[in-house]
Amino acid sequence: MGNNTLIERDLSVLWHPCTQMKDHESLPIIPIKKAHGIWLEDFEGNKYIDAISSWWVNMFGHCNPRINAALNQQLETLEHVILAGFTHETIVELSERLVKLTPTGLNKTFFADNGSSAIEVSLKMSFHYWVNSGYKNKTKFINLTNSYHGETIAALSVGDVALYKETYEPLLLKTITAPSPDCFNKEQGETDKDYSARMIEPMREILQQHADECCAVIIEPLIQCAGNMRMYHPVYLTLLRQACDEFNVHLICDEIAVGFGRTGTLFASEQADITPDFMCLSKGLTGGYLPLSVVLTTNNVYDAFYDDYENLTAFLHSHSYTGNPIGCRAALATLDIFEQDNVINANQKLANHLTKVSEKFKEHPHVGDVRQHGMVVAIEMVKDKKSKTPYDWKERRGLRVYQYGLKNGVLLRPLGNVVYFMPPYVITEEQINQMAQVAFDGIHIATRD
């Protein structure tokens, strides 16, 4: 089978995510036959470096032999069982390990199927906690400008990226939005830390005014990923945790994209030494193999639901595949690799090399910002470097980079005018060099007119 045959079959039946399907009249879909390590390979033998970890999920490469072996073993014993009234060893072990690895105080786990579902769980759980605790006026949530938390209705409601949200506005919950602490707009000469620290003030004003009607503040720690990979300093998290405590509002940390080593620590919240009331995890949780998500919370939250049945305080939320044993086994194998290979420390060398290869982008006349947290680098293309004036989104400069990348063996999927690297952790320095050079050349071509 060649590429064209599968493309024709695909377009006759499939509707792809996050895609204007008419684009594929001129922009061919890439059919992938197989993958190994950082490489994707199509039906004609063309190979592509997976520089974005297949939508940020892949940690240790495609077809990882250690994860494969763990899944094969699990398939011999238990594929799935209802989690209501039943349990299994795999989910118990995974829960124990997650409680041990996450910030102190997150002692209970609640599983779901995907990132958006985890967000829905955390929002409902926060609201329901306040109801059970006698605070029935707390019905709203506070988010940040330029934030993204998923695309189901409630998850979309607490995001702030117009591209995803604007069409569905009549359907959404009403939220209160505070300005983001991302450092793209800091004053000349101002440090990231100082800018992020002073951006807590508008959040404090909102909390002071609205705390009585608000359940929680929801944030993506350190990186607003779908919001053009905008980044901020950990000091904001420290100050936000203090403010939420002061005003009696929960803090939800959405670590779905930034967890599991992406920012340089296992969890981004660690860099601020905070414990949120809810931590949402997914994506890298299973190493990029299977859909699985989890919300970790505190004993205090759990205890608010623990009561006699007739008082109707139970958290009645479920998914058919909650705690699927195969997904849990993939997660355990992923955690084994983190532990056995000392991945967080090993990644420091790769992160340093990413820093090194990113330096040349700073001198490009149409790059307005180069930013990095750990294993994530973002390069923002601009029309005017001095003023950071953006290109018109209709020019689709990022699409030009994407097309150039595919022609030269690298999967780059820019967010608008932002080219970013978020590769699997098994990438080598030589492969980083190749990835960065293709991105640099692609940016040069995309911005030369």
C-alpha positions in Angstrom: 0.0 0.0 0.0 1.3 3.5 -0.9 0.6 6.8 0.8 -1.9 7.9 -1.8 -4.1 4.8 -1.4 -4.5 5.3 2.3 -5.0 9.1 1.9 -7.9 8.4 -0.5 -9.5 5.9 1.9 -9.0 8.3 4.8 -10.6 11.3 3.2 -13.7 9.3 2.2 -14.5 8.4 5.9 -12.5 10.4 8.5 -13.0 13.8 10.0 -9.7 14.8 11.6 -9.3 16.8 14.9 -8.5 20.4 15.0 -8.5 20.6 11.2 -10.2 22.5 8.4 -10.6 19.5 6.2 -10.7 21.6 3.0 -6.9 22.3 3.7 -6.3 18.7 2.6 -7.3 19.5 -0.9 -3.8 20.9 -1.2 -2.0 19.8 2.0 -1.6 16.0 1.9 -2.3 13.9 5.0 0.8 11.9 6.1 -0.1 8.2 6.5 2.1 6.6 9.1 2.9 2.9 8.6 5.1 2.4 11.7 7.2 4.3 14.3 10.2 3.6 16.5 12.0 5.9 18.9 11.7 9.4 17.8 11.0 8.4 14.2 7.7 8.2 12.3 7.7 6.4 8.9 5.2 6.6 6.1 4.3 3.9 3.6 6.9 5.2 1.1 9.8 5.0 3.6 9.9 8.7 4.4 10.9 9.4 8.0 10.1 12.3 10.3 11.5 13.3 13.7 8.5 13.5 16.1 9.6 16.9 17.5 6.2 17.4 19.2 5.9 14.0 20.9 2.6 13.3 18.9 0.7 16.1 20.6 2.9 16.1 23.7 2.1 12.6 24.9 5.2 10.5 24.0 7.9 10.3 26.6 10.2 7.5 25.7 9.8 6.9 22.0 7.4 5.0 19.9 7.2 1.2 20.3 9.3 1.4 23.5 10.3 -2.3 24.2 9.9 -1.9 28.0 6.4 -0.5 27.8 5.5 -3.1 25.1 6.6 -5.9 27.3 4.6 -4.6 30.3 1.4 -4.3 28.1 1.9 -7.9 26.8 2.1 -9.2 30.3 -1.0 -7.3 31.4 -3.0 -8.6 28.4 -2.5 -12.1 29.7 -4.2 -11.4 33.1 -6.8 -8.6 33.0 -7.9 -6.3 30.2 -10.7 -4.4 32.0 -13.0 -4.5 34.9 -15.6 -2.1 36.3 -14.1 0.1 39.0 -17.3 0.7 40.9 -17.3 -1.8 43.7 -14.2 -3.6 42.2 -10.5 -2.9 42.1 -7.4 -4.4 40.7 -3.7 -4.5 41.6 -2.5 -2.4 38.7 -4.6 0.7 39.7 -3.8 0.4 43.4 -0.1 0.3 42.7 -0.3 3.2 40.3 -2.3 5.3 42.8 0.3 4.5 45.5 3.1 5.6 43.3 1.4 8.8 42.1 0.7 9.8 45.7 4.3 9.2 46.6 5.6 11.2 43.6 3.3 14.2 43.5 3.5 17.1 46.0 2.9 16.3 49.6 -0.7 16.2 50.7 -2.2 14.9 47.4 -3.3 11.6 48.9 -6.3 10.5 46.9 -6.6 9.6 43.2 -9.7 9.8 40.9 -9.3 8.3 37.4 -10.8 9.3 34.1 -10.1 8.7 30.4 -8.4 11.9 29.0 -7.2 15.4 29.9 -10.5 17.2 29.3 -12.3 14.6 31.4 -9.8 15.2 34.3 -10.5 18.9 34.1 -14.3 18.2 34.3 -13.7 16.0 37.3 -11.7 18.7 39.1 -14.2 21.4 38.4 -17.2 19.3 39.5 -15.3 18.1 42.6 -14.3 21.6 43.7 -17.9 22.9 43.3 -19.3 19.8 45.0 -16.9 20.2 47.9 -18.1 23.7 48.6 -21.8 22.5 48.4 -21.1 19.7 50.9 -19.3 22.2 53.1 -22.2 24.6 53.2 -20.9 27.2 50.7 -23.7 27.0 48.0 -22.9 30.4 46.5 -19.6 29.3 45.2 -20.4 28.5 41.5 -17.7 30.3 39.4 -14.1 29.7 38.4 -11.2 32.0 37.8 -8.9 31.4 34.9 -6.0 33.2 33.1 -6.0 35.0 29.8 -4.6 32.8 27.0 -5.2 29.6 29.0 -6.4 26.3 27.6 -7.7 23.3 29.5 -9.5 21.1 26.9 -12.5 21.1 24.6 -15.4 19.5 26.4 -17.9 22.1 27.5 -16.8 22.9 31.1 -13.1 22.5 30.2 -13.5 24.9 27.3 -15.3 27.3 29.6 -12.3 27.7 31.8 -9.9 28.3 28.9 -9.4 31.6 27.1 -8.1 30.9 23.6 -10.6 32.4 21.3 -9.8 30.1 18.4 -11.3 27.2 20.3 -13.8 29.0 22.5 -15.5 31.8 20.6 -17.9 29.7 18.5 -19.2 27.9 21.5 -19.6 30.9 23.8 -23.4 30.6 24.2 -23.0 27.1 25.6 -20.3 27.8 28.1 -20.0 28.5 31.8 -19.3 32.1 32.7 -15.8 32.5 34.2 -13.8 35.3 35.7 -10.5 35.9 33.9 -7.3 37.4 35.4 -4.4 38.6 33.2 -1.7 35.9 32.6 1.7 36.2 34.2 3.4 35.1 31.0 6.6 37.1 30.4 6.3 37.9 26.8 4.9 41.3 27.7 7.4 42.2 30.5 8.9 45.7 30.5 12.4 46.2 29.0 15.0 45.3 31.6 12.4 43.6 33.9 13.2 40.0 35.0 10.8 37.2 34.5 10.6 36.8 38.2 9.7 40.4 38.9 7.1 40.5 36.1 5.4 37.3 37.2 5.4 38.4 40.8 3.7 41.7 40.1 1.1 40.0 38.0 -0.3 38.4 41.1 -1.9 41.8 42.0 -4.8 41.7 39.5 -5.4 38.1 40.6 -5.5 39.2 44.2 -8.0 42.0 43.4 -10.3 39.5 41.7 -10.1 37.1 44.6 -10.8 39.9 47.1 -13.9 40.9 45.1 -15.2 37.5 44.1 -13.9 34.9 46.5 -17.4 34.3 48.0 -18.8 33.2 44.7 -15.7 31.3 43.4 -14.8 27.6 43.8 -11.3 27.6 42.4 -8.6 29.2 40.4 -7.4 26.9 37.5 -4.0 27.3 35.9 -1.4 25.6 33.8 1.8 25.8 35.8 4.7 27.6 34.1 3.6 27.0 30.4 0.4 27.9 28.7 0.9 25.3 26.1 -1.9 25.6 23.6 -1.8 29.4 24.3 1.3 29.7 22.1 3.7 28.1 24.6 3.8 31.3 26.7 5.8 30.9 29.9 6.1 32.4 33.3 8.2 32.2 36.5 7.4 29.8 39.4 7.1 32.7 41.9 3.6 33.3 40.5 2.6 29.8 41.6 4.0 30.5 45.1 2.1 33.7 45.5 -1.1 32.3 44.0 -1.1 29.4 46.4 -0.8 31.9 49.3 -3.7 34.0 47.8 -6.0 31.0 47.4 -5.4 30.1 51.0 -6.0 33.6 52.1 -9.3 33.9 50.3 -10.6 30.4 50.8 -10.6 29.3 47.2 -9.2 26.1 45.7 -6.2 25.9 43.4 -6.4 23.5 40.4 -3.1 22.8 38.7 -3.6 21.5 35.2 -0.4 19.5 34.6 -1.8 17.5 31.8 0.8 18.9 29.3 3.5 20.1 31.6 3.8 17.1 34.0 6.2 14.2 33.8 9.4 16.1 33.3 8.5 18.6 30.6 9.5 21.7 32.6 12.7 20.2 34.1 11.1 18.7 37.2 8.8 15.8 37.4 5.9 18.2 38.0 5.9 21.9 37.3 4.4 22.7 40.7 7.5 21.4 42.4 9.5 24.5 41.2 7.2 26.6 43.4 7.2 24.1 46.3 3.4 24.2 46.4 0.6 21.6 46.8 -2.5 22.4 44.8 -5.9 21.2 46.0 -6.3 19.4 42.7 -3.7 18.2 40.2 -4.8 17.0 36.8 -2.5 14.5 34.9 -2.8 12.8 31.5 -0.8 12.8 28.2 2.6 11.6 29.4 1.1 9.5 32.2 1.1 6.4 29.9 4.2 7.3 27.9 2.1 8.2 24.9 0.4 4.7 24.6 -3.1 4.9 25.9 -5.8 7.4 27.0 -5.8 7.7 30.8 -6.1 10.6 33.2 -6.2 11.2 36.9 -7.1 13.9 39.4 -5.1 13.9 42.6 -6.6 15.7 45.6 -6.3 16.0 49.4 -7.8 14.1 52.3 -9.6 17.3 53.2 -11.5 17.3 49.9 -12.1 13.5 50.1 -13.5 13.8 53.6 -16.2 16.3 52.5 -17.8 13.5 50.4 -17.4 10.7 53.0 -20.8 10.3 54.7 -23.8 8.0 55.1 -25.4 7.2 51.7 -28.8 8.8 52.5 -27.1 12.2 52.9 -26.4 12.1 49.1 -22.9 13.7 49.3 -21.1 11.1 47.1 -19.3 12.2 44.0 -21.3 10.6 41.3 -19.0 10.9 38.3 -17.9 7.9 36.2 -16.4 6.7 32.9 -16.9 3.2 31.5 -13.2 2.7 31.2 -12.2 4.4 34.4 -8.9 2.9 35.7 -8.5 0.6 32.7 -5.8 -2.0 33.7 -3.9 -1.8 30.4 -3.7 2.0 30.6 -2.6 1.7 34.2 0.1 -0.9 33.3 1.5 1.5 30.6 1.6 4.2 33.3 3.5 2.0 35.7 6.0 1.0 33.0 6.5 4.7 32.2 7.1 5.5 35.9 9.6 2.6 36.0 11.6 4.2 33.2 11.6 7.5 35.0 12.9 5.8 38.1 15.3 3.3 36.7 16.9 5.6 34.1 17.0 8.7 36.4 15.3 10.5 33.6 14.9 14.0 35.2 18.7 14.3 35.8 19.5 12.8 32.4 17.2 15.3 30.7 19.2 18.2 32.1 21.9 17.5 29.6 19.3 17.4 26.8 17.7 20.6 28.0 21.1 22.3 28.1 21.7 21.3 24.5 18.3 22.6 23.5 19.3 25.9 25.1 22.5 25.9 23.1 20.9 25.2 19.7 18.2 27.8 20.4 20.6 30.7 20.8 20.9 31.3 17.1 17.2 31.9 16.8 17.5 35.0 19.1 19.4 36.8 16.3 16.9 36.1 13.6 15.3 39.4 12.4 11.8 37.9 12.6 12.0 36.1 16.0 10.6 38.2 18.8 11.1 35.7 21.6 12.9 32.5 22.5 11.7 30.9 25.7 12.4 27.6 27.5 11.3 25.6 30.5 13.2 22.3 30.7 12.5 20.2 27.7 10.2 22.7 26.0 11.5 25.5 23.8 9.3 28.0 21.9 10.3 30.4 19.2 7.9 33.2 18.3 7.9 34.6 14.8 7.1 38.3 14.6 6.6 40.9 11.8 8.7 43.5 13.7 11.3 42.4 16.2 11.7 45.6 18.1 8.0 46.1 18.8 7.1 42.4 18.8 4.3 43.1 16.3 2.8 39.8 15.3 2.2 38.5 11.8 -1.4 38.5 10.7 -2.7 35.0 11.6 -4.3 34.8 8.2 -0.9 34.7 6.6 -0.4 31.2 8.2 3.4 31.6 8.6 3.5 28.6 10.9 1.9 26.4 8.2 4.9 27.3 6.0 7.3 26.0 8.7 5.2 22.9 9.1 5.3 22.1 5.4 9.1 22.8 5.2 9.6 20.5 8.2 7.8 17.6 6.6 9.8 18.0 3.4 13.0 17.8 5.4 12.1 15.0 7.8 10.9 16.8 10.9 7.3 17.0 12.3 6.9 20.5 13.6 3.3 21.7 14.2 3.5 25.4 15.1 0.9 27.1 17.2 0.1 30.0 14.9 3.4 31.9 14.7 5.1 29.9 17.4 7.4 27.1 16.5 8.2 24.8 19.4 10.2 21.8 20.4 8.7 19.2 22.8 10.5 16.0 21.8 10.5 12.5 23.4 13.2 12.2 26.0 15.1 9.5 23.9 16.2 12.1 21.4 19.9 12.5 20.9 22.0 15.7 20.7 22.7 15.0 17.1 18.9 14.7 16.4 18.3 17.9 18.3 20.8 19.6 16.0 18.9 18.3 12.9 15.5 19.3 14.4 16.7 22.8 15.2 18.4 23.4 11.8 15.2 22.4 9.9 13.2 24.7 12.2 15.6 27.6 11.6 15.6 27.1 7.9 11.8 26.8 7.9 11.4 30.0 9.9 13.8 31.8 7.5 11.7 30.7 4.5 8.4 31.5 6.2 9.4 35.1 7.1 11.4 36.2 4.1 8.5 38.0 2.3 
